[in-house]
Amino acid sequence: MKLIFIGTEFDDNAKKTILLALQSNNASQVELALNNIVTISYECPQKLLLSDNRVLLDILLQKADVCLQNILFSHSDSESQCTILKILHIMRNFSFVEPNIRILAANADFKQMLIKCLVLPDSSHYSHCIDILENMTPFVELGPFDSIIGCLNNLLMTATERSVILGSIRILTMLASSNTNLHYLLPTSTQVAERVAQFLIANDEELIGVSLEYLYQYSRLSISFSQSLLSLHGGADIGIMVSLLMTPAKYFVPMLVQDTFYSPLPSPSPNMFGHPKEHHRNSPCMPNLASYQQLDEPYRCLGWLKDRFELTQSNSELSLDDVYLLYKMRFDHEKPLKLKEFYTVLKIAFPIATTGPESSQPGSAVLEGTTIRGLQVKLNILQDGSELMCQWTNCSESFDSAQLLQTHILHDHLPTTTSCMWSDCKDDHLFRDRGELTDHVQHSHLLNSNYTDNSDIQGVALVAAQLLKVLSQNPNSHVRFMPYEQELIMMTKIRPKLLPYIECMFSNFQIASNNSSVSSRSSSI
């Protein structure tokens, strides 16, 4: 039997052809069938609803089980490694459709396959599994000694890949939304909290943000957890959380935490490239992509793709995973798009055909499984167009304007130190506090005194504020906050919109003190 490339069609004839090919002993037939399913699940996931294709799911799981057995007994089985990776690609694409993810979450064999992939020594599978688990989380019901908990905890302790760490923390955070799941998660939560708290000092806004949300979620749901967090590292983590109140919102958007003092932001448009209708009724307003480094997503991704890649002859091949990896390496600490959204932008940047090699059209690329034909890297990939370099020691950021450079210094460097690290600064002593350091930098280097940050409390700062509010409700919390009271007061002057949150913390301290006094008088009587 010869498998014909069928593009995105999945009618009865196509289904029969693919199912037969998947069960073939011919490796090339299996590979072509998997490539077809990868393409269909990217382009037309609604054609692959698992409720109508249970046999397809069973065959894929059987194929995955055989490959996993081969890998376990022969670590160098590259063919099985490649097949597993494609099956996980397909499952990840399935998982973005809610009816599919409900079926996957209820399938014991599928969950067992994920767990086996997460314990393989080869970590190339981990990010795919984590993406799937993130989508499954709302429908996962944990049980006693659940293997998923053990796998996620182990990944947090041992994994080095950023996306895997981020995904593991997010999954553990969302799983706790269910009281039943929380019951099974709490016994190991203190150990996890100690690891998660270490990420609060990372130079990574999103990693700090998701770590804070984990701590916030468990602190508000468990008094014992909040007590443990207050005493962790002798209360030093409270100081880190206080310093994070000055963090500007760039890329991180909280999953759970909302602003309780100010009006919420309007919900984002469901259209990825949506524009305000009242301003652009007839045609969308496309920003200048030449300055993509300063744009929000998805325009930043679009500008980067246009700047770094170009269409070429059909014999040029690039891996979709490799292109995405280059993008993630460039913007890894700046909230990059996930693979599915990245692929959508890629199709906008360069027309991507999926109808097979024989129908490739000039001026377009062709996607075959996870291989892109007709696209190449530009020679100018190492060039960048920014002009103003940051002079802070060990910082290589560059900016298009003095205003952007100033904002970067005030928001990214000052909240994390009490000494001036400006490269030619003669004043190398430690400043008493961050307020004094800010005054020094403003007068000596940025020539802009009377600095006040009137930005809204969003992102990392918002989660830190809400977490500190929760922790301040603990009757014994005041002693942990006392070393940072003056810093909190100073912050209300530099960033006025923090005032309601900090007032609430001090109010909680007063309530706890009053209750303690009443209890003391009652016991003496």
C-alpha positions as CSV (number, residue, x, y, z in Angstrom):
1,M,0.0,0.0,0.0
2,K,1.3,3.4,-0.9
3,L,0.2,6.4,1.2
4,I,-0.8,9.4,-0.9
5,F,-0.2,12.8,0.7
6,I,-3.8,14.0,1.5
7,G,-3.1,17.5,2.9
8,T,-5.8,18.5,5.4
9,E,-8.6,16.2,4.2
10,F,-9.9,13.6,6.7
11,D,-12.9,12.1,5.1
12,D,-13.7,8.3,5.4
13,N,-11.2,7.4,2.6
14,A,-8.4,9.5,4.1
15,K,-9.2,8.1,7.6
16,K,-9.0,4.5,6.3
17,T,-5.7,5.2,4.5
18,I,-4.1,6.8,7.5
19,L,-5.2,4.1,10.0
20,L,-3.9,1.4,7.8
21,A,-0.6,3.2,7.3
22,L,-0.2,3.7,11.0
23,Q,-0.5,-0.1,11.6
24,S,1.9,-0.9,8.8
25,N,5.4,-2.4,9.5
26,N,6.8,0.0,6.9
27,A,8.5,2.8,8.8
28,S,8.2,5.3,5.9
29,Q,4.4,4.6,5.7
30,V,4.0,5.3,9.5
31,E,6.1,8.5,9.2
32,L,3.9,9.8,6.3
33,A,0.8,9.0,8.2
34,L,2.0,10.8,11.3
35,N,3.0,13.8,9.2
36,N,-0.5,13.9,7.8
37,I,-2.1,13.8,11.2
38,V,0.3,16.5,12.5
39,T,-0.7,18.7,9.6
40,I,-4.4,18.2,10.0
41,S,-4.3,18.7,13.8
42,Y,-2.5,22.0,13.2
43,E,-4.6,23.3,10.4
44,C,-8.1,21.8,11.0
45,P,-8.3,20.3,14.5
46,Q,-12.1,20.2,14.3
47,K,-11.8,17.5,11.7
48,L,-10.1,15.3,14.3
49,L,-12.5,15.2,17.2
50,L,-11.6,12.2,19.3
51,S,-15.3,11.5,20.0
52,D,-15.5,10.5,16.3
53,N,-12.0,8.9,16.1
54,R,-11.6,6.6,19.1
55,V,-9.8,4.1,16.9
56,L,-7.2,6.7,15.9
57,L,-6.5,7.5,19.6
58,D,-6.1,3.8,20.4
59,I,-3.7,3.2,17.6
60,L,-1.6,6.2,18.5
61,L,-1.4,5.0,22.1
62,Q,-0.5,1.5,21.0
63,K,2.2,2.9,18.7
64,A,3.5,5.1,21.6
65,D,3.6,2.2,24.0
66,V,5.8,0.1,21.6
67,C,8.1,3.0,21.0
68,L,8.4,3.7,24.8
69,Q,9.3,0.0,25.3
70,N,12.0,0.3,22.6
71,I,13.4,3.4,24.2
72,L,13.5,1.9,27.7
73,F,15.5,-1.1,26.4
74,S,17.6,0.8,23.9
75,H,18.3,4.5,24.7
76,S,19.8,5.0,21.2
77,D,16.6,4.1,19.3
78,S,16.4,7.3,17.3
79,E,13.5,6.1,15.2
80,S,11.3,5.4,18.3
81,Q,12.3,8.8,19.8
82,C,11.2,10.6,16.6
83,T,7.9,8.7,16.5
84,I,7.1,9.5,20.1
85,L,7.9,13.2,19.5
86,K,5.4,13.3,16.6
87,I,2.7,11.5,18.6
88,L,3.2,14.0,21.4
89,H,2.9,16.8,18.8
90,I,-0.4,15.4,17.7
91,M,-1.7,14.9,21.2
92,R,-0.7,18.5,22.1
93,N,-2.7,19.7,19.1
94,F,-5.6,17.6,20.1
95,S,-5.5,19.1,23.6
96,F,-6.3,22.6,22.4
97,V,-9.9,21.5,21.6
98,E,-12.0,21.2,24.7
99,P,-14.0,18.0,23.7
100,N,-10.7,16.3,22.9
101,I,-9.0,17.3,26.2
102,R,-11.9,16.0,28.2
103,I,-11.5,12.6,26.5
104,L,-7.7,12.6,27.0
105,A,-8.1,13.6,30.7
106,A,-10.4,10.6,31.3
107,N,-8.2,8.1,29.4
108,A,-6.0,6.1,31.9
109,D,-3.8,4.8,29.1
110,F,-3.1,8.3,27.8
111,K,-2.2,9.6,31.3
112,Q,0.1,6.5,31.8
113,M,1.8,7.4,28.5
114,L,2.5,11.0,29.7
115,I,3.9,9.8,33.0
116,K,6.3,7.3,31.1
117,C,7.4,10.2,28.9
118,L,8.1,12.4,31.9
119,V,10.4,9.9,33.5
120,L,12.5,9.2,30.4
121,P,16.1,10.4,30.7
122,D,15.8,12.2,27.4
123,S,14.1,15.5,28.3
124,S,13.2,16.4,24.7
125,H,9.7,15.1,25.4
126,Y,9.1,17.0,28.5
127,S,7.8,20.3,27.1
128,H,5.2,18.6,24.9
129,C,3.9,16.6,27.9
130,I,3.8,19.7,30.1
131,D,1.8,21.6,27.4
132,I,-0.7,18.8,27.3
133,L,-1.0,18.6,31.1
134,E,-1.5,22.4,31.3
135,N,-4.5,22.0,29.0
136,M,-5.8,19.0,30.9
137,T,-5.5,20.6,34.3
138,P,-9.2,21.8,34.6
139,F,-10.4,18.2,34.1
140,V,-7.8,16.3,36.1
141,E,-9.0,14.6,39.3
142,L,-6.1,13.4,41.5
143,G,-6.0,10.4,43.8
144,P,-3.9,9.3,46.7
145,F,-0.2,9.0,45.8
146,D,-1.0,10.2,42.3
147,S,1.9,9.7,39.9
148,I,1.3,13.1,38.3
149,I,2.1,14.8,41.6
150,G,5.3,12.9,41.9
151,C,6.3,13.6,38.3
152,L,5.7,17.4,38.6
153,N,7.5,17.7,41.9
154,N,10.5,15.8,40.5
155,L,10.6,18.0,37.4
156,L,10.6,21.1,39.6
157,M,13.6,19.7,41.6
158,T,15.6,18.5,38.6
159,A,14.5,20.1,35.3
160,T,16.6,22.9,33.8
161,E,14.5,23.7,30.8
162,R,12.6,27.0,31.5
163,S,9.3,26.0,29.8
164,V,9.2,22.8,31.8
165,I,9.7,24.6,35.1
166,L,7.1,27.2,34.3
167,G,4.6,24.7,33.1
168,S,5.1,22.5,36.2
169,I,4.5,25.4,38.5
170,R,1.4,26.5,36.6
171,I,-0.1,23.0,36.6
172,L,0.4,22.6,40.4
173,T,-1.1,26.0,40.9
174,M,-4.3,25.3,38.9
175,L,-4.7,21.7,40.2
176,A,-5.1,23.2,43.7
177,S,-8.3,25.0,42.6
178,S,-10.1,21.8,43.4
179,N,-10.6,21.0,47.1
180,T,-10.1,17.3,46.4
181,N,-6.9,17.8,44.5
182,L,-5.7,20.3,47.2
183,H,-6.0,17.5,49.8
184,Y,-3.6,15.3,47.9
185,L,-1.2,18.2,47.0
186,L,-0.7,19.7,50.4
187,P,1.5,17.0,51.9
188,T,4.3,17.8,49.5
189,S,3.5,21.5,49.1
190,T,6.0,22.7,51.8
191,Q,8.9,21.0,50.0
192,V,7.7,22.4,46.7
193,A,7.3,25.9,48.2
194,E,11.0,25.9,49.3
195,R,12.0,25.2,45.7
196,V,9.5,27.7,44.2
197,A,10.7,30.4,46.5
198,Q,14.2,30.1,45.0
199,F,12.8,31.4,41.7
200,L,11.8,34.7,43.3
201,I,15.3,36.0,42.8
202,A,15.6,34.8,39.1
203,N,16.2,37.4,36.4
204,D,13.0,36.2,34.7
205,E,9.7,38.1,35.1
206,E,7.4,35.3,34.1
207,L,9.2,32.7,36.3
208,I,8.9,35.1,39.3
209,G,5.2,35.7,38.5
210,V,4.1,32.1,38.2
211,S,6.1,31.3,41.4
212,L,4.3,34.1,43.3
213,E,1.0,32.8,42.0
214,Y,1.8,29.3,43.3
215,L,2.6,30.7,46.7
216,Y,-0.5,32.9,46.7
217,Q,-2.8,30.0,45.7
218,Y,-1.7,27.7,48.4
219,S,-1.4,30.5,51.1
220,R,-4.9,31.6,50.6
221,L,-6.3,28.0,50.6
222,S,-4.2,26.6,53.6
223,I,-3.4,28.4,56.9
224,S,-0.7,25.8,57.6
225,F,1.0,26.6,54.3
226,S,0.9,30.3,54.9
227,Q,2.4,29.8,58.3
228,S,5.2,27.7,56.9
229,L,5.9,30.2,54.1
230,L,6.2,33.0,56.7
231,S,8.9,31.1,58.5
232,L,10.7,29.8,55.4
233,H,14.4,30.9,55.3
234,G,13.8,32.7,58.6
235,G,11.3,35.1,57.0
236,A,13.8,36.4,54.4
237,D,11.4,35.6,51.6
238,I,9.1,38.4,52.8
239,G,11.8,40.9,52.0
240,I,12.1,39.5,48.5
241,M,8.3,39.7,48.0
242,V,8.4,43.4,49.3
243,S,11.1,44.3,46.8
244,L,8.9,42.8,44.0
245,L,6.2,45.4,44.7
246,M,8.3,47.8,42.5
247,T,8.4,45.5,39.5
248,P,6.8,46.9,36.4
249,A,4.4,44.9,34.3
250,K,5.9,43.8,31.0
251,Y,5.0,40.3,29.9
252,F,3.6,38.4,32.8
253,V,-0.2,38.2,33.1
254,P,-1.6,36.5,36.2
255,M,-3.8,33.5,35.9
256,L,-5.6,33.9,39.2
257,V,-4.9,37.2,40.9
258,Q,-7.1,40.2,40.2
259,D,-6.8,43.8,41.2
260,T,-9.2,44.4,44.1
261,F,-8.7,48.1,44.4
262,Y,-8.7,49.4,40.9
263,S,-10.9,48.8,37.9
264,P,-9.9,45.7,35.9
265,L,-8.4,46.0,32.5
266,P,-10.7,45.3,29.6
267,S,-10.6,41.7,28.4
268,P,-8.3,41.0,25.4
269,S,-9.9,40.7,22.0
270,P,-10.4,37.1,20.8
271,N,-8.9,38.2,17.5
272,M,-5.2,37.7,17.9
273,F,-4.4,40.8,15.8
274,G,-7.6,42.7,16.9
275,H,-7.7,46.5,16.8
276,P,-10.0,49.1,18.3
277,K,-13.0,49.3,16.0
278,E,-13.7,53.0,16.6
279,H,-10.2,53.9,15.3
280,H,-9.8,51.5,12.4
281,R,-13.2,50.6,10.9
282,N,-12.0,50.0,7.4
283,S,-8.4,48.8,7.7
284,P,-6.2,47.5,10.6
285,C,-3.3,49.7,11.8
286,M,-0.1,47.7,11.5
287,P,2.7,49.0,13.7
288,N,6.2,49.6,12.4
289,L,7.7,46.1,12.5
290,A,11.3,47.4,12.1
291,S,11.2,48.2,15.8
292,Y,9.8,44.8,16.7
293,Q,11.9,44.6,19.9
294,Q,9.7,47.2,21.5
295,L,6.4,45.8,20.3
296,D,3.9,43.6,22.2
297,E,3.0,40.2,20.9
298,P,2.0,39.0,18.3
299,Y,3.6,41.9,16.4
300,R,7.0,41.4,18.0
301,C,7.0,37.8,16.7
302,L,5.8,38.9,13.3
303,G,8.5,41.5,13.0
304,W,11.2,39.0,14.2
305,L,10.1,36.4,11.6
306,K,10.1,39.0,8.8
307,D,13.5,40.2,9.9
308,R,15.2,36.8,10.3
309,F,13.7,34.5,7.6
310,E,12.8,34.7,3.9
311,L,11.2,32.5,1.3
312,T,13.5,30.5,-1.0
313,Q,13.6,27.4,-3.2
314,S,11.6,24.4,-2.2
315,N,14.7,22.3,-1.6
316,S,15.6,24.4,1.5
317,E,14.2,22.8,4.7
318,L,13.8,24.0,8.3
319,S,12.4,22.3,11.3
320,L,9.3,24.0,12.8
321,D,10.7,23.1,16.3
322,D,14.1,24.7,15.4
323,V,12.5,27.9,14.2
324,Y,10.4,28.1,17.3
325,L,13.5,27.4,19.4
326,L,15.4,30.3,17.8
327,Y,12.4,32.6,18.7
328,K,12.3,31.3,22.3
329,M,16.0,31.8,22.7
330,R,15.7,35.4,21.6
331,F,12.6,36.2,23.8
332,D,12.7,33.5,26.4
333,H,12.5,35.9,29.4
334,E,10.0,38.2,27.7
335,K,6.8,36.1,27.5
336,P,7.2,34.4,24.1
337,L,4.2,33.0,22.4
338,K,3.4,29.3,22.7
339,L,4.0,27.0,19.7
340,K,0.4,27.1,18.5
341,E,0.2,30.9,18.5
342,F,3.7,31.1,17.0
343,Y,2.6,28.8,14.1
344,T,-0.4,31.1,13.5
345,V,1.9,34.1,13.2
346,L,4.3,32.2,11.0
347,K,1.5,31.5,8.5
348,I,0.8,35.3,8.5
349,A,4.4,36.2,8.0
350,F,4.9,33.6,5.2
351,P,2.1,31.7,3.4
352,I,2.3,28.1,4.4
353,A,0.8,25.5,2.1
354,T,-0.2,22.1,3.4
355,T,-1.3,20.4,0.2
356,G,1.7,18.3,-0.5
357,P,5.1,18.7,-2.2
358,E,3.7,18.2,-5.7
359,S,1.5,21.3,-5.4
360,S,4.0,23.7,-3.9
361,Q,3.4,27.2,-5.2
362,P,6.0,29.9,-5.8
363,G,6.1,32.5,-3.0
364,S,5.0,30.1,-0.3
365,A,6.5,27.5,2.0
366,V,5.2,24.0,2.5
367,L,4.6,22.3,5.9
368,E,5.1,18.5,5.9
369,G,4.7,17.2,9.4
370,T,7.1,19.4,11.4
371,T,9.3,20.2,8.5
372,I,9.0,23.6,6.6
373,R,10.2,23.5,3.0
374,G,10.9,26.7,1.1
375,L,12.0,28.9,4.1
376,Q,15.6,29.9,5.0
377,V,17.4,32.0,7.6
378,K,18.5,35.5,6.4
379,L,22.2,36.3,6.5
380,N,21.6,39.3,8.8
381,I,20.3,37.2,11.7
382,L,23.0,38.4,14.1
383,Q,22.2,42.1,13.4
384,D,20.1,44.3,15.7
385,G,19.0,47.9,15.1
386,S,19.0,49.4,18.6
387,E,21.3,52.3,19.4
388,L,21.4,53.3,23.1
389,M,23.1,50.7,25.3
390,C,22.4,50.3,29.0
391,Q,25.4,51.3,31.1
392,W,24.5,49.1,34.1
393,T,27.2,46.5,34.8
394,N,26.6,43.1,33.1
395,C,23.6,44.4,31.2
396,S,23.6,44.3,27.4
397,E,20.1,45.7,26.7
398,S,19.8,48.4,24.1
399,F,17.0,50.8,23.3
400,D,15.7,53.1,20.5
401,S,15.1,56.1,22.8
402,A,16.4,57.7,26.0
403,Q,13.0,57.4,27.5
404,L,12.9,53.7,27.1
405,L,16.5,53.4,28.5
406,Q,15.4,55.5,31.6
407,T,12.4,53.3,32.2
408,H,14.5,50.2,31.9
409,I,17.0,51.5,34.5
410,L,14.4,52.5,37.0
411,H,12.2,49.4,36.7
412,D,14.7,46.6,36.0
413,H,17.8,47.4,37.9
414,L,16.9,49.7,40.9
415,P,14.5,47.3,42.6
416,T,17.1,44.6,42.9
417,T,20.1,46.3,44.5
418,T,21.2,49.0,47.0
419,S,24.4,49.9,45.2
420,C,24.8,51.8,42.0
421,M,26.2,49.6,39.2
422,W,26.4,52.4,36.5
423,S,29.7,51.6,34.7
424,D,31.4,54.9,35.2
425,C,29.9,55.8,38.6
426,K,32.4,57.0,41.2
427,D,30.0,56.6,44.1
428,D,30.4,52.9,44.9
429,H,29.1,52.7,48.5
430,L,26.0,50.9,49.6
431,F,23.0,53.2,49.9
432,R,20.8,53.1,53.0
433,D,17.7,52.0,51.0
434,R,16.3,51.9,47.5
435,G,14.8,55.4,47.8
436,E,18.3,56.9,48.4
437,L,19.7,54.9,45.4
438,T,16.8,56.0,43.2
439,D,17.6,59.7,44.1
440,H,21.3,59.1,43.3
441,V,20.6,57.5,39.9
442,Q,18.0,60.2,39.0
443,H,20.4,63.1,39.8
444,S,23.7,61.7,38.8
445,H,22.9,59.6,35.7
446,L,19.3,60.1,34.4
447,L,18.9,63.9,35.2
448,N,15.3,63.5,36.2
449,S,14.6,64.1,39.9
450,N,11.2,63.9,41.6
451,Y,10.6,60.5,40.0
452,T,7.2,59.0,40.8
453,D,5.9,55.8,39.3
454,N,2.2,56.3,38.6
455,S,1.7,53.0,36.7
456,D,-1.1,50.6,37.6
457,I,-0.2,47.7,39.9
458,Q,-0.2,44.7,37.5
459,G,1.8,41.6,36.8
460,V,4.4,40.5,39.3
461,A,3.8,43.6,41.5
462,L,0.0,42.7,41.7
463,V,0.6,39.1,42.7
464,A,3.3,40.1,45.3
465,A,0.9,42.7,46.8
466,Q,-2.0,40.2,47.0
467,L,0.3,37.5,48.4
468,L,1.6,39.8,51.1
469,K,-2.0,40.8,52.0
470,V,-2.9,37.1,52.5
471,L,0.2,36.5,54.6
472,S,-0.4,39.7,56.7
473,Q,-3.7,38.1,57.8
474,N,-1.8,35.5,59.8
475,P,-1.9,36.5,63.5
476,N,1.8,36.0,63.9
477,S,2.9,37.7,60.6
478,H,3.8,41.2,62.0
479,V,7.1,40.0,63.4
480,R,8.2,38.9,59.9
481,F,7.1,42.1,58.3
482,M,8.6,44.5,60.8
483,P,12.1,44.7,59.2
484,Y,10.4,46.0,56.0
485,E,7.9,48.5,57.4
486,Q,10.0,51.6,56.5
487,E,10.6,50.2,53.0
488,L,6.8,49.7,52.5
489,I,6.1,53.2,53.7
490,M,8.7,54.6,51.3
491,M,7.2,52.6,48.4
492,T,3.9,54.4,48.8
493,K,5.6,57.6,48.0
494,I,7.5,56.3,44.9
495,R,4.6,54.2,43.7
496,P,1.4,55.8,45.0
497,K,-1.0,53.1,43.7
498,L,0.6,50.6,46.1
499,L,-1.0,52.6,49.0
500,P,-4.3,50.6,49.3
501,Y,-2.4,47.3,49.4
502,I,0.1,48.4,52.0
503,E,-2.6,50.1,54.1
504,C,-4.4,46.8,54.1
505,M,-1.3,45.0,55.4
506,F,-0.8,47.5,58.2
507,S,-4.5,47.2,59.1
508,N,-4.2,43.5,59.4
509,F,-1.2,43.9,61.8
510,Q,-3.4,46.3,63.9
511,I,-6.3,43.8,64.0
512,A,-4.0,41.0,65.0
513,S,-2.5,43.2,67.8
514,N,-5.9,44.2,69.1
515,N,-7.1,40.6,69.1
516,S,-3.9,39.6,71.0
517,S,-4.5,42.3,73.6
518,V,-8.1,41.2,74.1
519,S,-7.0,37.6,74.5
520,S,-4.4,38.6,77.0
521,R,-6.9,40.5,79.1
522,S,-9.4,37.7,79.0
523,S,-6.8,35.1,80.1
524,S,-5.7,37.4,83.0
525,I,-9.4,37.7,84.2
